[in-house]
Amino acid sequence: MKNRLRVLRAEQNWSQAELGMRVGVTRQAINAIETRRYDPGLPLAMKIARVFEKKVDDIFELEDKD
C-alpha cells in the first residue's frame, strides 16, 4: 500500500515518535508503515487521517496488482 505519511509528517515537523504518540503506536510502527513493511488496519488508518485532518484515501492508496 502506497502512502503519503512521511511527507505529511514532515510538513508538520513531527518525528516518527511524535506521530506515534498522537495515534497510540510506537515509532517503529510508524517507520514500518512509511517504509511499506506494514499496512495499518482501518482503525489505525482512520486515527492517522484524523490527526492530519485528511481522508484515509488522501493518505493511503492501494496498489494495483497486475
Backbone as JSON, one array per atom type, in Angstrom:
{
  "sequence": "MKNRLRVLRAEQNWSQAELGMRVGVTRQAINAIETRRYDPGLPLAMKIARVFEKKVDDIFELEDKD",
  "N": [[0.84, -1.17, 0.0], [0.67, 2.1, -0.96], [1.69, 5.2, 0.54], [1.36, 8.54, 1.91], [2.52, 9.28, 4.22], [5.09, 9.98, 5.3], [5.64, 12.41, 3.99], [3.49, 14.05, 4.82], [3.95, 14.03, 7.57], [6.44, 15.31, 7.69], [5.72, 17.84, 6.8], [4.41, 18.79, 9.02], [6.47, 18.93, 10.75], [6.94, 16.82, 12.52], [8.33, 14.18, 14.42], [8.82, 10.64, 13.9], [8.3, 9.39, 16.31], [6.73, 11.3, 17.63], [4.42, 11.4, 15.99], [3.62, 8.75, 16.32], [2.98, 8.78, 19.07], [0.78, 10.47, 19.01], [-1.12, 8.93, 17.69], [-1.15, 6.59, 19.08], [0.72, 4.46, 18.76], [3.95, 2.84, 18.36], [7.16, 4.39, 17.56], [8.5, 2.69, 15.88], [6.42, 1.36, 14.6], [5.32, 3.42, 13.06], [7.51, 3.9, 11.4], [7.59, 1.44, 10.04], [5.19, 1.53, 8.61], [5.65, 3.78, 6.98], [7.79, 2.86, 5.42], [6.58, 0.9, 4.03], [6.49, -1.71, 4.99], [4.56, -2.56, 6.6], [1.09, -2.6, 6.62], [-1.37, -0.51, 7.84], [-4.23, -1.31, 9.86], [-7.75, -0.61, 9.43], [-8.81, 0.92, 11.71], [-6.43, 2.17, 12.74], [-5.52, 3.51, 10.44], [-7.61, 5.32, 10.18], [-7.29, 6.85, 12.52], [-4.82, 8.03, 11.97], [-5.48, 9.53, 9.7], [-7.33, 11.29, 10.88], [-5.66, 12.75, 12.62], [-4.14, 14.2, 10.8], [-6.13, 15.61, 9.63], [-7.32, 14.72, 7.25], [-8.74, 12.67, 4.61], [-8.83, 9.1, 4.69], [-8.27, 8.01, 2.18], [-6.78, 10.06, 1.09], [-4.32, 9.72, 2.14], [-3.53, 7.03, 2.1], [-3.09, 4.58, -0.45], [-4.2, 1.94, -2.37], [-2.25, -0.43, -4.11], [-2.31, -1.43, -7.48], [-2.48, -4.77, -8.52], [-1.2, -6.28, -11.1]],
  "CA": [[0.0, 0.0, 0.0], [1.42, 3.36, -1.01], [1.18, 6.19, 1.49], [1.99, 9.87, 1.94], [2.73, 9.55, 5.63], [6.36, 10.68, 5.54], [5.5, 13.79, 3.5], [2.58, 14.76, 5.72], [4.64, 14.18, 8.86], [7.48, 16.33, 7.51], [5.05, 19.14, 6.7], [4.07, 19.19, 10.39], [7.71, 18.89, 11.54], [6.78, 15.81, 13.57], [9.16, 12.98, 14.33], [8.04, 9.4, 13.89], [7.88, 9.15, 17.69], [5.63, 12.21, 17.95], [3.22, 10.92, 15.31], [3.23, 7.53, 17.01], [2.33, 9.14, 20.33], [-0.52, 11.07, 18.7], [-2.07, 7.9, 17.24], [-1.12, 5.47, 20.0], [1.59, 3.36, 18.35], [5.37, 3.12, 18.55], [7.92, 4.97, 16.46], [8.81, 1.6, 14.96], [5.23, 1.1, 13.79], [5.24, 4.49, 12.06], [8.57, 3.62, 10.43], [7.19, 0.29, 9.21], [4.16, 2.0, 7.68], [6.29, 4.67, 5.99], [8.65, 2.09, 4.52], [5.71, -0.06, 3.37], [6.68, -3.06, 5.52], [3.37, -2.87, 7.38], [-0.11, -1.87, 6.24], [-2.19, -0.34, 9.03], [-5.63, -1.68, 9.79], [-8.65, 0.53, 9.26], [-8.85, 1.84, 12.86], [-5.21, 2.97, 12.79], [-5.54, 4.41, 9.28], [-8.56, 6.4, 10.47], [-6.65, 7.72, 13.52], [-3.79, 8.8, 11.27], [-6.2, 10.52, 8.87], [-7.91, 12.3, 11.78], [-4.58, 13.59, 13.12], [-3.74, 15.1, 9.71], [-7.35, 16.24, 9.11], [-7.43, 14.26, 5.86], [-9.46, 11.42, 4.41], [-7.93, 7.95, 4.59], [-7.87, 7.89, 0.77], [-5.79, 11.1, 0.78], [-3.03, 9.31, 2.72], [-3.21, 5.65, 1.71], [-3.57, 4.18, -1.77], [-3.95, 0.54, -2.73], [-1.5, -0.64, -5.34], [-2.9, -2.41, -8.38], [-1.66, -5.97, -8.75], [-1.49, -6.74, -12.46]],
  "C": [[0.89, 1.24, 0.0], [0.84, 4.3, 0.05], [1.99, 7.48, 1.42], [2.39, 10.26, 3.36], [4.0, 10.35, 5.9], [6.26, 12.15, 5.14], [4.63, 14.6, 4.44], [3.22, 15.02, 7.08], [5.69, 15.27, 8.79], [6.87, 17.73, 7.43], [4.68, 19.68, 8.07], [5.3, 19.29, 11.29], [7.59, 17.96, 12.73], [7.78, 14.68, 13.35], [8.24, 11.76, 14.24], [7.5, 9.12, 15.29], [6.69, 10.04, 18.05], [4.33, 11.78, 17.27], [2.71, 9.65, 15.98], [2.49, 7.81, 18.3], [0.92, 9.69, 20.05], [-1.57, 10.04, 18.29], [-2.03, 6.62, 18.07], [-0.35, 4.25, 19.55], [3.04, 3.77, 18.56], [5.98, 3.81, 17.33], [8.22, 3.9, 15.41], [7.62, 1.27, 14.06], [5.08, 2.16, 12.7], [6.3, 4.28, 10.98], [8.17, 2.49, 9.5], [6.1, 0.67, 8.2], [4.78, 2.85, 6.58], [7.13, 3.91, 4.98], [7.92, 0.93, 3.85], [5.99, -1.51, 3.77], [5.46, -3.51, 6.31], [2.23, -1.99, 6.89], [-1.0, -1.74, 7.47], [-3.61, -0.85, 8.81], [-6.48, -0.42, 9.69], [-8.71, 1.44, 10.49], [-7.62, 2.73, 12.95], [-5.16, 3.95, 11.62], [-6.48, 5.59, 9.53], [-8.0, 7.36, 11.53], [-5.62, 8.62, 12.85], [-4.44, 9.89, 10.43], [-6.77, 11.64, 9.73], [-6.84, 13.26, 12.28], [-4.15, 14.62, 12.06], [-4.92, 15.87, 9.11], [-7.5, 15.99, 7.61], [-8.34, 13.05, 5.82], [-8.43, 10.3, 4.31], [-7.39, 7.82, 3.17], [-6.86, 8.95, 0.35], [-4.4, 10.71, 1.25], [-2.59, 7.95, 2.2], [-3.85, 5.31, 0.37], [-3.21, 2.72, -2.03], [-3.18, 0.47, -4.04], [-2.22, -1.68, -6.19], [-1.95, -3.56, -8.57], [-2.05, -6.51, -10.12], [-0.98, -8.14, -12.69]]
}
